[in-house]
Amino acid sequence: MSLLGRTLLVGLSLTTFANARPKPRLIDAKATAETKALYHNLHKLSRKHVLFGHQHATEYGHGWSGEDGRSDVKSVTGSHPAVIGVDFSGLSGRSPAAINRAKESLRKHIAATYNRGGVVTVAWHFANPVTPQTGFYWKDSVTAPAVARLIPGGSHHEQYKEILKTVADVATTTKGKDGKLVPMLFRPYHEFDGGWFWWGKPHCSREDFISLWRFTVGYLRDSLNVHNFIYAFSPDCQFNTEAAYLERYPGDEWVDMVGMDNYADFGRNGCYNVEAGIRKLKIVSDYAEKAGKLAAFTETGLESIPDTNWWTNTLLRALKAEKMKLSYVLVWRNDSRSPTHYYAPYPGHSSAPDFLKFYQDPFTKFEADLPAMYRRKWLFFF
């Protein structure tokens, strides 16, 4: 090869290297082997597929509760969702006995999902520690602004540390039948760009919110030795640009996964603005690829699913648009006590035939479709 040819080859190689996207890497250098494998495999699967998730899928469903091995999704398709959501809401603001019962329930359901090969995502509807009687929602003239009081130097900082110890206790004692700690996608302070939660944008400064996030991650990881969390950042859909999306972003060194909750653009109250929803998902997906993060559609759904073709005409169409790389999509829960509060079909529901088409599409993956998510090397990849 001539000197000119070698020079051009070296230049091309350097350009390719300079334009290469960073490889997704966990922010916890001490993450367990299973957590690293899950992160790697979610990234690998997202190149060609998306995992389907459902909140509280195996805890209760439409008209039933507490039946081991059951989920409405499995009753319709034959498989549980690939991703199952649980909630740390019961870990504070209650009596010690109630907190212990919540811990045991969480351990049971999280371990069961892991043992079957599924993936666990954790929401945190965190009761306000300053005014616990108001719960996690913001109530004007009743709820106390709490974020500034929880961060270092705040009046309730030590109390917050005790609450995080309870979270850490669940994380560091929940093991599968293989004796390994179960990895979890931990999604604290979700939908923070809205005003309905006490940690929402109208109720705290940008600086205090970022401080709270960084302290939470740092204390769990570095002081309480939680090494099986994958930290997910998930605002609601109150943005239209990358800059707006990142307005309260704590920094790449504090986040493993970027996501979005979005009901408003996908049929809530009969309003469809799916193209806007796709643009927002594209912002999330593009940033993840640029920053070396995973991306996800962390919450969505259509309550009662009155649109019988919503699964393929709306959700699947959005997920397949723009060649996005989304690791999972999760729809909200099916409340066992409400005849109308449900987001996944049950047997006999009018959208069940369309949901079966969604399930059968090669792009979507459910629990029965998953390879060994907690091993780094697969025997095959599909």
Salt bridges, closest charged atoms under 4 A:
ASP28 OD2 - HIS227 ND1 2.73
GLU59 OE2 - HIS56 ND1 2.81
GLU67 OE1 - ARG70 NH1 3.04
ASP68 OD1 - LYS108 NZ 3.16
ASP87 OD2 - HIS125 ND1 2.58
GLU104 OE2 - ARG107 NH1 2.47
GLU158 OE2 - LYS161 NZ 3.56
GLU162 OE2 - LYS165 NZ 2.96
ASP169 OD2 - LYS103 NZ 2.96
ASP169 OD2 - ARG107 NH2 3.01
ASP222 OD1 - ARG221 NE 2.81
GLU242 OE1 - LYS290 NZ 2.86
GLU247 OE1 - LYS201 NZ 3.86
GLU247 OE1 - ARG248 NE 3.49
ASP261 OD2 - ARG187 NH1 3.15
ASP265 OD2 - LYS280 NZ 2.87
GLU275 OE2 - ARG317 NH1 2.88
ASP286 OD2 - LYS282 NZ 2.82
GLU289 OE2 - LYS325 NZ 3.71
GLU299 OE2 - ARG187 NH2 2.79
GLU299 OE2 - HIS190 NE2 3.90
GLU303 OE2 - HIS341 ND1 2.82
ASP335 OD2 - ARG333 NH2 3.30
ASP335 OD1 - ARG337 NE 3.39
ASP361 OD2 - LYS320 NZ 2.88
GLU367 OE2 - ARG116 NE 2.78
